[in-house]
Amino acid sequence: MGCGASANNPQKVSDGTSYVKPVHTVPDDTVAKNKVHQVEAPAVFTADDVSNKILAARYEVRGTVPLRANQLEAQLKNGEQLPFNRLIKCHIGNPQAVQQKPITFYRQVASALCNPSLLGQGIFPEDVERRATAYISATGNAGIGAYTDSRGIALVRQQIAAFIERRDGFPADPDGIYLTSGASEAIGRCISMIVRDETVGIMVPCPQYPLYSATLTMVGGKLVSYRTFEENGWRTTQAELEDCLKRAETDGIRVRSICVINPGNPAGTVLDADDIAMFINFAAAHKLVVLADEVYQSNVYAEDKQFVSFKKVLREQQAENTQRCAESQLISFHSTSKGIIGECGQRGGFMEVVGFNKEIAAVMQKVAATNLSSCTLGQCFMGLMVTPPLPGDPSNEMFRSETGDIFLGLQRRAKLLSEGLNSIPGISCNPIEGAMYAFPRVHIPEAAVKEAKNQNMEADVFWCLGLVEATGVVTVPGSGFGQETGTYHFRTTILPPEEMLQDMVQKVASFHADFVALYGTNLHSRPGSRTQ
């Protein structure tokens, strides 16, 4: 090893102080001259060399329409004149990107964790100092700049277990909890483990969040779509689950798991305990692992609905009859990105595994270890989310006020959006019971369907591209989530501020009226479907 200066081997200057030798920098004029000598990227490794599984994966949430929106946004910043002066970003569940404010308590603890020298200075409330100090201690006083145990900080896993016990009324084991960089990482890990080879499939709802279809494609598994029915509030039936499984088995697919998203993405449905029991009993009968995506569990707006976890229903079934569901296996997911906290960029998430033996636990530990550990600050955000300030704590009053305002705002906008969309001729939308999205159906004229086909794109992609180019409203085509053949939808969030959301509804109404006038009123929809 050389003896040059480094952070661990500083050089001395004449007065005896140490310094780290600065990195050599090239003058700006040299960089400018060198740009002339740049050549096109060599055709050594090209798209033709990329794995076909990667190329085949589709993730429309950041796909065709959002990419076009990025181009339009760049044009606006460059001063170009467009038919609109701002984008209304309704395509992704990213609350703080559309003006949701961070919650003070969470950010104060994070500030103290990022700069522990602020502790003890009288800057933060006592409970903030106490929580930050506890997390620093839980890292062995290494702080958030250090890796943690691959499963996550033990204190945070204990806090999550206590949260699950309070929520469900049944014990939870911290050793069965794994902290991950968002729920997406946890879901990807599980799918990768379940898909042993290309004959394995996972049952996924249609419509679904395209993380599932994209991940299955990339790992070589089979997407086995079970239908949820728009006319039934985007719920499925026992008969549909059984038929779906039989169809897959006839095609030579070995179904090993079933995914359920509750509350639903993209449709906003909130399942009740009977719905959940149907899934659990179906999975138990066919020996399927249940993947319960529950990241929107705090986002329930319908007055007659409440969130019920898969873990709670499973344990209730087992308590009633010890033989029932005795071999059930369940993995549940949660995240800091959604709910009321809305801290997408912190990448906090966890999964709880139930019903797996020690051998599988060892495999999960090994998989976790390949990532070393998830983001340490994100882990702390996860702990904070499940252990809010208590009554009597200095931060409690402000916390309750801020979170209450956020929830009521989301609830108002869910109602505003569904009612506004239903007021537009040619568009219909089920009530938004929960989550952060609407999945309205748009009735597209036959001439537009044909024109889209001529341009080698689906009709809903054609419609959504037209919408963003004419109005600046960014949505996601329903074909990216899956939909009944002959129907067309788009997904939109409820997240923009109310003024912006009202503007969005007016722009959609105006655009669709012009779209129908341009392509004719012969609306394309399957027999028996409703139109407005």
Secondary structure, 3 states (H helix, E strand, C coil): CCCCCECCECEECCCCCEECCCCCCCCHHHHHHHHHHCCCCCCCCCHHHCCHHHHHCCCHHHCHHHHHHHHHHHHHHCCCCCCCCCCEECCCCCHHHHCCCCCHHHHHHHHHHHCHHHCCCCCCCHHHHHHHHHHHHHCCCCCCCCCCCCCCCHHHHHHHHHHHHHHHCCCCCHHHEEEEEHHHHHHHHHHHHHCCCCCEEEEEEECCCCHHHHHHHHHCCEEEEEECEHHHCCECCHHHHHHHHHHHHHCCCEEEEEEEECCCCCCCCCCCHHHHHHHHHHHHHCCCEEEEECCCCCCECCCCCCCCCHHHHHHHHHHHCCCCCCCCEEEEEEECCCCCCCCHHHCEEEEEEECCCHHHHHHHHHHHHHCCCCCHHHHHHHHHHHCCCCCCCCCHHHHHHHHHHHHHHHHHHHHHHHHHHHCCCCEECCCCCECCEECCEECEEHHHHHHHHHCCCCHHHHHHHHHHHHHCEECEEHHHCCCCCCCCEEEEECCCCHHHHHHHHHHHHHHHHHHHHHHCCCEECCCCCCCC
